[in-house]
Structure formats: structure tokens, C-alpha cells
Amino acid sequence: MTYISRKIDEDLLTWKSSTKHKPLLLRGARQVGKSSSVRELGKKFHNIVEINFERDDKELNVKSVFERGLDVKRICDELSALYKQPIRGGETLLFLDEIQSCIPAILSLRYFYEEMPDLHVIAAGSLLEFALEEIPTFGVGRVRSLFMYPFSFDEYLHALHYDILANTIKSAAPKKPLSDAIHHKAVELWLKFILIGGLPEVVSTYADGGSLTECQQLLEELATTYYNDFAKYKEKVPTSRLREIFTAIIHQTGGKFTYKHASQNATHLQIKECINLLTLAGLIYPVTHTAANGLPLGAEINLKYRKYLIFDTGIYQNILGLDISNFFSADSLQQVNKGSLIEMFVGLELLKSMSNYSPQNLFYWHRDVQGSSAEVDYVIQKDTTIVPIEVKAGSRGSMQSMFQFLSDKNYSYGIRCALENFSEYDKIKVYPAYAAGNIRSATY
């Protein structure tokens, strides 16, 4: 499979060229492309030594190399002998994959930084967050994290060789709208992206000429893989319960998560534990209520009011069983569940446009008083300003909640994400939903 360039490649190259390159933990859900990106980076080195702790231990007993002690020079000598390759600082990329299967290997990372600072070391794993939760302070100040997500829409356009279109969208703004022809083309491609999602294997299949039907079949296989992974999450949590709560979150996407509607049998505590595990696995992202009276937004949150986003639109629509033929009808944007799907897409794009060097949070605002309720889908910090964002499924829709928020908080402007072209009116700046990734980098 041909490698498709990712934005994270730039971060990895920056890390490679840095004179103080701490061991790197590449973090993210399964199948988002972590191993492929590391292997691509490995082409920039004289050689890459890849250790897969799940695959290689059966034949090479590689875990025992780390279990015998954390002398990293000895570890490198033994790994070099096992894999028949030299491991040299400045020349070799040492890739420790599925590292969650070997806790001593995780603990060794800090010693690579202290004792072999010239060696480039990257670690990754499909369920790495579970291991890190058990040893949360193992490498503070000595190990760097880089978070990875599925393809953004911009990355998808580049994958399909729509480079000029991607750059044109990037340069557009409310004061600088696109032509109608370009806007309609972007909407057409965006609709397919929502169906396909951003998982690299699916994007690559479509980019290589695969049909939407083939992509749906692949998504079904991947969804089954994620469900099968539930058995690895925690021995005391039944797989059936995790499946039930994951499915409940999918059906509640776009609204406040309600525990009583999630399960008839599980307790509040059991549901909460499942949510925590699904979050650790990178399959869901919380969107938390904030009072939004000032910065930081996380200072005034209410954990009782949370929404959840599934990590990929392709997996989401596939599990829901949406009729993909409806997406291309005249009224495609008005089909059932489309509002939630678009809101979810915008949230994911906001996440992907943030820094990859730290875990990011999403927030929304909700007011529920007698006789008057209002909700703004997302609230973000842009430079030193708080900006509300409302998402609309079509090209119409009331903005009462937005104006209520702006009035209550006395903020200067808000953003509307819909399927309209870029524009602005009153205190509202309009972004097409497909350009949600522009919002954070825009200058006014």
C-alpha cells in the first residue's frame, strides 16, 4: 500500500532534526496510521530497527531483554544481535511498537533520554493509554508525546491529489469566499469523505480507485476489529457491556449523554467505567459543558453535562447503518441523523487542527432555565478570545442560541458552520462545514 503523506510527518521530521530529541510516544486510536508514519520517517535514517512486542516475542523472546533490567546500552546490544542490525545514535531509528505489552520497555524510555540522548526512539501501541494510566509519571520531562488522529478533510483532499483545491479552501475566509463552482465541488468531495471517514486503510483504498461499496465493506471489518478489541480493555468489564455503551454513545451523538438511556442493566458507575475505557482507547472524545465566562475554558466546567463524539465519521455511519445512497439525493443534507453527523465532523476537525503535542479538550455551552434554554455546539479559545461555534445541517437555521450567548457573555463574534459558502453578517462569521479546520488558524 502506497504511503499517503500526513500532517504529522512534519512534526516527526522536526523531532528528528532536533538536537534534544526526547524519546517519543506516538499516541492515538488503533488503525489511525501510527506505525506507517514511523516507518515512513525511518526512510530518513540509515536504518530502522522495528520491535513489535506482540509479534516478535513469540519467536525472539524480546520482552526478556527489557525485563532483565533497564541498562539501555545492554538493551541496544542485545536488540542489535537479535535483529541483526546496528543500533547507533544519529543513524538508527529504534521503533518500539505495541509497547503496551511490555511495561519494562515503557519504563526504559526515560533512560534512553538520559544515557543515550543521540539515539532516536519512538514508541507506539494500539492500547498504549491503558498501560500509561498504570504508570502516569514514568517519564515526566524525559519523554515527549505526539497525538495522532484519523485523516482530516484537508489531508483527504491531498490524498486524492486535490492539492490546489485544498490550498484554495485553506486560503478562503468569511471576507474572501470561494466561487460557487469551487464551493459545490468541495461539498461534493466532503460528502464522500463523511461516508469514507479518515482511517488510512479506507482512504487509501478509495484513493487507489476503490468504490464506496468496497470502503463500506472495509469499514465493517474495521468496526468488527474495534469491537473485538473490547475483550482486551479490562478483564472485569464484560465485552457485552462495552459494546452496549459504545453503541449507546453512537446513538446519542449530538446530544447530552444520558446514563439512563445507555443501559437497562448497568449501574451508573459501570457505565462511567466503560466510558473511561472507550476514551482511553481513543474511540470517543468528550465534549464538556463550560460556563465560558473566561479563560481557560476548562476552569468552569460541569462534568454532569457531556456529549461524546465517535472518533471517525466513517465508522459512525457504518455502525448506524445509514443508507449511503441518501447522501447524494437532492435533499441529502436533510436526511435523518445528518445534523449529528455534521456536528460530529466539525468537532473532529477542531480537534485535528489543534496541537499534536498534548491531549486536547472540546467544550460546549448550555443554558437551561425555566422558559428559556439555549445551546452552542462548541466553544473554543482562539488566541486570547472565546469564540462560540454553531453547526447547522443545511443552509438555513435559527441562530437564537448564538445571539443569546454573545449577548450574555458580551463576546464580539460567533461562527456558524453550515453548508453555505464563506460569508459574514451582523456578528456572525460563516464557514462551510468542510472548512472547519480553517477556524483556529484564521486571522481577522
C-alpha positions as CSV (number, residue, x, y, z in Angstrom):
1,M,0.0,0.0,0.0
2,T,1.4,3.4,-1.0
3,Y,2.1,5.7,1.9
4,I,-0.1,8.8,1.9
5,S,1.6,11.9,3.5
6,R,0.2,13.2,6.8
7,K,0.5,16.5,8.6
8,I,2.1,14.7,11.5
9,D,5.0,13.9,9.2
10,E,6.2,17.5,9.6
11,D,6.2,17.1,13.4
12,L,8.1,13.8,13.1
13,L,10.7,15.4,10.9
14,T,11.1,18.4,13.3
15,W,11.6,15.9,16.1
16,K,14.2,14.0,14.1
17,S,16.2,17.2,13.4
18,S,16.0,18.5,16.9
19,T,19.3,18.4,18.9
20,K,17.3,17.4,22.0
21,H,15.0,14.7,20.8
22,K,13.4,13.1,23.7
23,P,12.0,9.5,23.2
24,L,8.7,10.0,21.5
25,L,5.4,8.3,22.4
26,L,3.1,8.2,19.4
27,R,-0.5,8.1,20.8
28,G,-3.9,7.5,19.2
29,A,-6.6,5.0,18.5
30,R,-5.9,1.8,16.7
31,Q,-5.6,1.9,12.9
32,V,-5.0,5.7,12.6
33,G,-1.7,5.2,10.9
34,K,0.9,5.4,13.7
35,S,3.1,2.5,12.5
36,S,3.0,3.6,8.9
37,S,4.1,7.2,9.7
38,V,7.0,5.9,11.8
39,R,8.1,3.6,9.0
40,E,8.0,6.4,6.6
41,L,10.1,8.5,8.9
42,G,12.5,5.6,9.1
43,K,13.4,6.1,5.5
44,K,15.2,9.3,6.6
45,F,17.6,7.2,8.7
46,H,20.5,4.9,7.8
47,N,18.4,2.1,9.2
48,I,15.3,1.4,11.3
49,V,15.1,-1.3,13.9
50,E,11.4,-2.2,14.5
51,I,10.4,-4.3,17.5
52,N,6.8,-5.4,17.7
53,F,6.3,-6.8,21.3
54,E,3.2,-8.7,20.4
55,R,4.5,-10.3,17.2
56,D,8.2,-10.8,17.9
57,D,8.1,-12.0,21.5
58,K,6.9,-15.5,20.4
59,E,10.0,-16.1,18.3
60,L,12.6,-13.9,19.8
61,N,11.5,-13.6,23.4
62,V,12.3,-9.9,23.1
63,K,10.4,-8.8,26.2
64,S,13.0,-10.6,28.3
65,V,15.7,-8.1,27.0
66,F,13.8,-5.4,28.9
67,E,12.7,-7.5,31.8
68,R,16.3,-8.2,32.8
69,G,17.0,-4.6,33.7
70,L,17.0,-1.1,32.3
71,D,20.6,-0.7,31.2
72,V,19.8,0.8,27.8
73,K,23.3,0.2,26.4
74,R,23.0,-3.5,27.1
75,I,19.4,-3.5,25.8
76,C,20.6,-2.0,22.4
77,D,23.5,-4.5,22.2
78,E,21.1,-7.4,22.7
79,L,18.5,-6.0,20.3
80,S,21.2,-5.4,17.7
81,A,22.1,-9.1,18.0
82,L,18.5,-10.3,17.8
83,Y,17.6,-8.2,14.8
84,K,21.0,-8.4,13.1
85,Q,21.2,-4.6,12.7
86,P,23.4,-2.0,14.2
87,I,21.8,0.5,16.6
88,R,23.7,3.7,16.6
89,G,22.9,7.2,17.7
90,G,22.3,9.6,14.9
91,E,21.9,6.8,12.4
92,T,19.2,4.4,13.7
93,L,15.6,4.9,14.4
94,L,14.5,2.4,17.1
95,F,10.8,1.8,16.9
96,L,9.2,0.0,19.8
97,D,5.7,-0.9,18.6
98,E,2.9,-2.4,20.7
99,I,4.9,-1.3,23.7
100,Q,1.9,-1.6,26.0
101,S,2.6,-5.3,26.0
102,C,6.0,-4.7,27.8
103,I,5.8,-2.4,30.8
104,P,9.6,-2.5,31.4
105,A,10.1,-1.2,27.8
106,I,7.9,1.8,28.7
107,L,9.9,2.4,31.8
108,S,13.2,2.2,29.8
109,L,12.3,5.3,27.7
110,R,13.5,7.8,30.3
111,Y,16.8,6.0,30.5
112,F,17.3,6.3,26.7
113,Y,16.9,10.0,27.1
114,E,19.4,10.1,30.0
115,E,22.0,7.6,28.8
116,M,21.7,7.6,25.0
117,P,20.4,11.0,24.0
118,D,21.8,10.7,20.5
119,L,19.6,7.7,19.7
120,H,16.1,8.4,18.1
121,V,13.5,6.2,19.9
122,I,9.8,6.1,19.1
123,A,7.2,4.0,20.9
124,A,3.6,3.3,19.9
125,G,0.8,0.9,20.7
126,S,-2.8,0.3,19.9
127,L,-3.8,0.3,23.6
128,L,-1.0,2.3,25.0
129,E,-3.2,4.6,27.1
130,F,-4.2,1.7,29.3
131,A,-0.6,1.0,30.2
132,L,0.2,4.7,30.7
133,E,-2.7,5.0,33.1
134,E,-1.0,2.5,35.4
135,I,2.3,4.4,35.3
136,P,1.3,8.0,34.8
137,T,4.6,9.7,35.9
138,F,7.1,7.3,34.4
139,G,8.8,9.8,32.2
140,V,7.8,13.3,33.1
141,G,10.2,15.7,31.4
142,R,12.1,12.9,29.7
143,V,9.6,11.6,27.2
144,R,7.5,13.5,24.7
145,S,4.1,12.6,23.4
146,L,2.6,13.2,20.0
147,F,-1.1,12.6,19.4
148,M,-2.4,11.2,16.2
149,Y,-5.9,11.2,14.7
150,P,-7.6,9.9,11.5
151,F,-7.2,11.9,8.3
152,S,-8.6,15.4,8.3
153,F,-10.6,16.6,5.3
154,D,-7.6,18.6,4.2
155,E,-5.3,15.5,4.4
156,Y,-8.0,13.6,2.5
157,L,-8.1,16.1,-0.4
158,H,-4.3,15.9,-0.7
159,A,-4.6,12.1,-0.7
160,L,-6.9,12.3,-3.7
161,H,-4.5,14.8,-5.3
162,Y,-6.8,17.7,-5.0
163,D,-3.9,19.8,-3.8
164,I,-4.9,23.0,-5.5
165,L,-8.4,22.8,-4.1
166,A,-7.2,22.0,-0.6
167,N,-4.9,25.1,-0.7
168,T,-7.7,27.2,-2.2
169,I,-10.0,26.3,0.7
170,K,-7.2,27.0,3.2
171,S,-6.8,30.5,1.8
172,A,-10.5,31.3,1.9
173,A,-12.2,33.3,4.7
174,P,-15.5,35.0,5.5
175,K,-14.3,38.1,3.8
176,K,-12.9,36.0,0.9
177,P,-15.5,33.5,-0.2
178,L,-15.0,30.8,-2.8
179,S,-16.6,30.8,-6.2
180,D,-19.9,28.9,-6.4
181,A,-18.2,26.2,-8.6
182,I,-15.4,25.6,-6.1
183,H,-17.8,25.6,-3.2
184,H,-20.1,23.0,-4.8
185,K,-17.1,20.8,-5.7
186,A,-15.8,21.0,-2.1
187,V,-19.3,20.0,-0.8
188,E,-19.4,17.0,-3.2
189,L,-16.0,15.8,-2.0
190,W,-16.8,16.4,1.6
191,L,-20.0,14.3,1.4
192,K,-17.9,11.3,0.3
193,F,-15.3,12.0,3.0
194,I,-18.0,11.8,5.7
195,L,-19.0,8.4,4.3
196,I,-15.5,7.1,4.0
197,G,-14.0,8.7,7.1
198,G,-10.4,9.2,7.9
199,L,-9.0,5.8,8.7
200,P,-5.9,5.4,6.5
201,E,-6.7,2.0,5.1
202,V,-10.1,3.2,3.9
203,V,-8.8,6.5,2.5
204,S,-6.0,4.6,0.7
205,T,-8.5,2.1,-0.8
206,Y,-10.6,4.9,-2.2
207,A,-7.6,6.9,-3.4
208,D,-6.5,3.9,-5.3
209,G,-9.8,3.6,-7.2
210,G,-11.8,1.6,-4.8
211,S,-15.6,2.1,-4.8
212,L,-17.8,3.4,-1.9
213,T,-19.1,-0.1,-1.6
214,E,-15.6,-1.5,-1.1
215,C,-15.0,1.2,1.5
216,Q,-18.2,0.3,3.4
217,Q,-17.1,-3.4,3.5
218,L,-13.7,-2.4,4.8
219,L,-15.4,-0.2,7.4
220,E,-17.5,-3.1,8.5
221,E,-14.3,-5.2,9.0
222,L,-12.6,-2.4,11.0
223,A,-15.7,-1.9,13.2
224,T,-15.6,-5.6,14.0
225,T,-11.9,-5.3,14.9
226,Y,-12.7,-2.4,17.3
227,Y,-15.5,-4.4,18.9
228,N,-13.2,-7.5,19.2
229,D,-10.6,-5.3,21.0
230,F,-13.1,-4.7,23.8
231,A,-12.0,-8.0,25.3
232,K,-8.5,-6.6,25.8
233,Y,-9.7,-3.4,27.7
234,K,-10.2,-4.8,31.1
235,E,-10.8,-8.3,32.4
236,K,-13.5,-7.3,34.9
237,V,-15.6,-5.4,32.3
238,P,-17.8,-7.7,30.2
239,T,-17.3,-7.2,26.4
240,S,-21.1,-7.1,26.0
241,R,-21.3,-4.1,28.3
242,L,-18.6,-2.2,26.5
243,R,-20.4,-2.9,23.2
244,E,-23.7,-1.8,24.6
245,I,-22.3,1.5,25.9
246,F,-20.3,2.2,22.8
247,T,-23.5,1.7,20.7
248,A,-25.5,3.9,23.1
249,I,-22.9,6.7,22.7
250,I,-23.2,6.4,18.9
251,H,-27.0,6.8,19.1
252,Q,-26.7,9.7,21.5
253,T,-24.1,11.6,19.4
254,G,-25.1,15.3,19.1
255,G,-26.9,15.5,22.4
256,K,-26.1,15.4,26.1
257,F,-25.2,11.9,27.1
258,T,-27.9,10.4,29.3
259,Y,-26.9,7.5,31.5
260,K,-30.5,6.1,32.0
261,H,-30.8,5.7,28.2
262,A,-27.5,4.0,27.9
263,S,-28.3,0.7,29.5
264,Q,-31.1,-1.1,31.3
265,N,-28.9,-3.3,33.3
266,A,-25.6,-1.5,34.0
267,T,-25.2,0.9,37.0
268,H,-24.1,4.5,36.7
269,L,-20.7,3.5,38.0
270,Q,-20.4,0.7,35.5
271,I,-21.4,2.9,32.6
272,K,-18.9,5.5,33.7
273,E,-16.1,2.9,33.8
274,C,-17.0,1.9,30.2
275,I,-16.9,5.5,29.0
276,N,-13.5,5.9,30.6
277,L,-12.1,2.8,28.9
278,L,-13.5,3.9,25.5
279,T,-12.0,7.3,26.0
280,L,-8.6,5.8,26.8
281,A,-8.8,3.7,23.7
282,G,-9.3,6.8,21.6
283,L,-12.7,5.7,20.3
284,I,-14.7,8.5,21.8
285,Y,-13.9,12.2,22.7
286,P,-15.8,14.1,25.4
287,V,-17.3,17.5,24.8
288,T,-17.8,19.1,28.2
289,H,-20.1,21.9,29.3
290,T,-18.3,25.1,30.2
291,A,-19.7,28.3,31.6
292,A,-17.4,30.1,29.2
293,N,-17.1,33.2,31.4
294,G,-13.3,33.5,30.8
295,L,-10.1,31.6,30.1
296,P,-9.2,28.9,30.4
297,L,-12.4,27.3,29.3
298,G,-11.7,24.3,31.5
299,A,-11.8,26.3,34.7
300,E,-15.7,26.4,34.8
301,I,-16.8,23.0,33.5
302,N,-19.7,20.8,34.6
303,L,-18.9,17.1,34.2
304,K,-22.6,16.2,34.5
305,Y,-23.2,17.8,31.1
306,R,-21.2,16.0,28.5
307,K,-21.6,14.9,24.9
308,Y,-19.4,12.4,23.2
309,L,-18.1,12.1,19.6
310,I,-17.1,8.9,17.9
311,F,-13.5,9.2,16.6
312,D,-14.4,8.7,12.9
313,T,-17.4,9.6,10.8
314,G,-16.9,6.5,8.5
315,I,-17.1,4.1,11.5
316,Y,-20.0,6.1,12.9
317,Q,-22.2,6.0,9.8
318,N,-21.3,2.4,9.2
319,I,-22.3,1.2,12.6
320,L,-25.5,3.2,12.5
321,G,-26.3,1.6,9.1
322,L,-27.2,4.8,7.4
323,D,-28.4,4.5,3.8
324,I,-25.4,6.0,1.9
325,S,-27.5,6.4,-1.3
326,N,-29.4,9.2,0.5
327,F,-26.3,11.2,0.8
328,F,-26.4,12.0,-2.9
329,S,-30.0,12.8,-3.3
330,A,-31.3,16.3,-3.8
331,D,-32.2,16.6,-0.1
332,S,-29.2,14.7,1.1
333,L,-28.3,17.2,3.9
334,Q,-31.8,16.9,5.4
335,Q,-31.7,13.2,5.9
336,V,-32.2,11.8,9.4
337,N,-29.0,11.9,11.6
338,K,-27.3,14.3,9.2
339,G,-27.3,17.1,11.8
340,S,-25.5,15.0,14.3
341,L,-23.1,13.7,11.7
342,I,-22.1,17.3,10.6
343,E,-21.8,18.4,14.2
344,M,-19.6,15.4,14.9
345,F,-17.4,16.2,11.8
346,V,-16.9,19.8,12.9
347,G,-15.8,18.7,16.4
348,L,-13.4,16.2,15.0
349,E,-11.9,18.8,12.6
350,L,-11.5,21.2,15.5
351,L,-9.5,18.5,17.4
352,K,-7.3,17.7,14.4
353,S,-6.5,21.4,13.9
354,M,-5.1,21.7,17.5
355,S,-1.6,21.0,18.6
356,N,-0.5,17.3,18.4
357,Y,1.8,17.7,21.4
358,S,-0.8,17.5,24.1
359,P,-4.2,15.9,24.7
360,Q,-6.9,18.4,23.7
361,N,-10.4,19.1,25.0
362,L,-13.6,20.2,23.4
363,F,-16.2,22.3,25.1
364,Y,-19.8,23.4,24.5
365,W,-22.2,25.8,26.3
366,H,-25.7,25.1,27.5
367,R,-28.2,27.2,29.4
368,D,-31.3,25.6,30.7
369,V,-33.5,27.9,32.7
370,Q,-37.3,27.8,33.0
371,G,-38.9,29.2,29.9
372,S,-35.5,29.7,28.1
373,S,-32.9,27.2,27.0
374,A,-30.0,27.7,24.7
375,E,-27.0,25.6,23.5
376,V,-23.9,26.4,21.4
377,D,-22.4,23.3,19.9
378,Y,-18.7,24.3,20.5
379,V,-16.8,26.9,22.4
380,I,-13.1,27.4,21.6
381,Q,-10.3,29.6,22.6
382,K,-8.8,31.4,19.7
383,D,-5.7,33.3,20.7
384,T,-6.9,35.2,23.8
385,T,-10.6,35.3,22.7
386,I,-13.5,32.9,23.4
387,V,-15.4,32.1,20.2
388,P,-18.7,30.2,20.1
389,I,-19.5,27.9,17.1
390,E,-22.9,26.7,16.0
391,V,-23.3,23.9,13.4
392,K,-26.3,23.7,11.1
393,A,-27.1,20.7,8.9
394,G,-28.4,22.7,6.0
395,S,-28.1,26.2,4.7
396,R,-30.8,27.5,7.0
397,G,-31.4,27.5,10.7
398,S,-32.1,29.9,13.6
399,M,-29.1,31.4,15.4
400,Q,-31.0,32.3,18.6
401,S,-28.7,30.4,20.9
402,M,-25.7,32.0,19.4
403,F,-27.0,35.5,19.8
404,Q,-28.1,34.7,23.3
405,F,-24.6,33.6,24.1
406,L,-23.0,36.6,22.6
407,S,-25.4,38.9,24.5
408,D,-24.9,37.1,27.8
409,K,-21.2,37.0,27.6
410,N,-20.6,40.2,25.7
411,Y,-18.2,38.5,23.2
412,S,-17.5,40.1,19.9
413,Y,-18.5,37.5,17.3
414,G,-19.5,33.9,16.7
415,I,-19.0,31.3,14.0
416,R,-21.7,29.4,12.0
417,C,-20.7,26.2,10.3
418,A,-23.1,25.0,7.7
419,L,-23.1,24.1,4.0
420,E,-23.1,27.7,2.9
421,N,-20.1,29.5,1.3
422,F,-17.9,31.7,3.4
423,S,-19.6,34.9,4.4
424,E,-20.3,37.2,7.3
425,Y,-23.2,39.2,8.7
426,D,-24.0,41.0,11.9
427,K,-21.7,39.4,14.5
428,I,-21.5,36.1,12.6
429,K,-18.7,34.7,10.5
430,V,-19.8,31.8,8.3
431,Y,-17.6,28.9,7.5
432,P,-18.6,26.0,5.3
433,A,-18.5,22.8,7.5
434,Y,-15.8,21.4,5.2
435,A,-13.6,24.3,6.2
436,A,-13.9,23.9,10.0
437,G,-10.2,23.1,10.0
438,N,-9.6,26.7,9.0
439,I,-11.1,28.3,12.1
440,R,-8.2,28.1,14.5
441,S,-5.6,29.4,12.1
442,A,-7.7,32.2,10.6
443,T,-6.8,35.8,11.2
444,Y,-9.2,38.7,11.1
